[in-house]
Amino acid sequence: MHAFAAAGAGFLLAVLWFDLMFDVQTRKHAGDVLPPEVLSSISAYYRRVTTEAYPMNRLVAVVMLLTLAAICAEIVQRETAWWIGWGSLLLAASGFVPTMMRTVPNARRLGMGTDTAEEQSRLARAVCRDHMFSFARMACVLILQLIAR
């Protein structure tokens, strides 16, 4: 099962990498409001990936669930050291819940582009921060799964 969990973590890292390619634009600007071209770029990206890419945008949620299922199966079957399975589960679940409850709704809202520039800037920075933490968590999950025997 660790191969399936590692594949899921790798896929999710790739998705996060693409998100971060747009998110990092927020890091170059210190003011409260991001420049219009930055907001436009980020907003257009999140409009495509959260709404216009249907039904393919559902694949990320499916991979999250399958990755959690593979990790749980790994724990139940005692395929790996206990700390690898439980550590992977803790890291993955602690990222998936805020992603579905906060990051995805913020990205959808950002993609709509209906808020003020101040609010869009706040949302863009929040999504970037969430994605950076998620990337770190999923990298740790992948490392744990790769060292599993």
C-alpha positions in Angstrom: 0.0 0.0 0.0 2.9 2.4 0.6 3.4 2.6 -3.2 -0.2 3.8 -3.7 0.2 6.3 -0.8 3.5 7.5 -2.3 1.9 7.9 -5.7 -1.0 9.9 -4.2 1.4 12.1 -2.3 3.5 12.7 -5.4 0.5 13.6 -7.5 -0.7 16.1 -4.8 2.8 17.6 -4.6 2.7 18.2 -8.4 -0.7 19.9 -8.1 0.6 22.0 -5.3 3.6 22.9 -7.3 1.4 24.3 -10.1 -0.7 26.2 -7.6 2.4 27.7 -6.0 3.7 28.9 -9.4 0.9 31.4 -9.3 0.7 31.9 -5.6 4.3 33.1 -5.2 3.4 36.3 -7.0 1.9 37.4 -3.7 5.4 37.1 -2.0 6.9 39.8 -4.2 4.7 42.6 -3.0 4.7 44.0 0.5 1.7 46.4 0.4 -1.8 45.5 1.5 -3.1 45.5 -2.0 -1.5 43.4 -4.7 -1.1 45.0 -8.2 -4.0 44.5 -10.6 -1.9 42.3 -13.0 -1.0 39.9 -10.1 -4.6 39.6 -8.9 -5.7 39.1 -12.5 -3.2 36.3 -13.1 -4.0 34.5 -9.8 -7.7 35.0 -10.2 -7.7 33.7 -13.8 -5.8 30.6 -12.7 -8.1 29.7 -9.8 -11.2 30.3 -12.0 -9.8 27.8 -14.5 -8.9 25.1 -11.9 -11.8 25.4 -9.5 -14.7 25.9 -11.9 -13.9 25.8 -15.6 -11.9 22.5 -15.3 -15.0 20.5 -14.3 -15.1 17.5 -14.0 -11.3 17.1 -13.9 -11.0 19.4 -10.9 -12.7 16.7 -8.8 -9.7 14.4 -9.4 -7.7 16.2 -6.7 -10.3 15.4 -4.0 -10.5 11.8 -5.2 -6.7 11.4 -5.0 -6.8 12.9 -1.5 -9.4 10.3 -0.4 -7.5 7.4 -2.1 -4.3 8.5 -0.5 -5.9 8.5 2.9 -7.5 5.1 2.2 -4.1 3.7 1.2 -2.5 5.0 4.4 -5.3 3.6 6.5 -4.9 0.2 4.7 -1.2 0.4 5.4 -1.9 0.9 9.1 -4.5 -1.9 9.3 -2.3 -4.4 7.4 0.8 -3.4 9.5 2.9 -3.1 6.3 5.2 -0.5 7.7 6.5 0.7 11.1 3.7 2.1 13.1 5.2 5.6 13.1 5.3 5.7 9.3 1.6 4.9 8.9 0.4 7.1 11.7 2.7 9.9 10.9 1.6 9.8 7.3 -2.1 9.8 8.3 -1.6 12.7 10.7 0.2 14.8 8.2 -2.1 14.0 5.3 -5.4 14.4 7.3 -4.1 17.6 8.9 -3.7 19.1 5.4 -6.7 17.7 3.7 -9.3 19.0 6.1 -8.2 22.7 5.9 -7.8 22.3 2.2 -11.4 21.3 1.7 -12.8 23.6 4.4 -10.8 26.8 3.7 -8.3 26.7 0.8 -10.7 25.5 -1.9 -13.5 27.9 -1.0 -11.0 30.8 -0.8 -9.6 29.8 -4.2 -13.1 29.6 -5.7 -14.0 33.0 -4.3 -10.7 34.4 -5.6 -11.4 32.9 -9.0 -14.8 34.7 -9.2 -13.0 38.0 -8.9 -16.0 39.8 -7.4 -14.4 41.0 -4.2 -12.5 44.2 -3.7 -8.8 44.3 -4.5 -8.1 44.4 -0.7 -10.2 41.2 -0.1 -8.8 39.5 -3.2 -5.2 40.3 -2.0 -6.1 38.8 1.4 -7.5 35.7 -0.2 -4.5 35.3 -2.5 -2.1 35.5 0.4 -4.2 33.1 2.5 -4.3 30.5 -0.4 -0.5 30.9 -0.9 0.2 30.3 2.8 -2.1 27.3 2.9 -0.4 25.8 -0.2 3.1 26.3 1.3 2.1 24.4 4.4 0.3 21.7 2.4 3.4 21.3 0.2 5.6 20.8 3.3 3.2 18.3 4.8 2.8 16.3 1.6 6.6 16.3 1.1 6.9 14.8 4.5 4.2 12.2 3.7 6.1 11.3 0.5 9.4 10.9 2.4 7.8 8.7 5.0 6.2 6.5 2.3 9.4 6.3 0.3 11.4 5.0 3.4 8.6 2.5 4.2 9.6 -1.1 3.5 
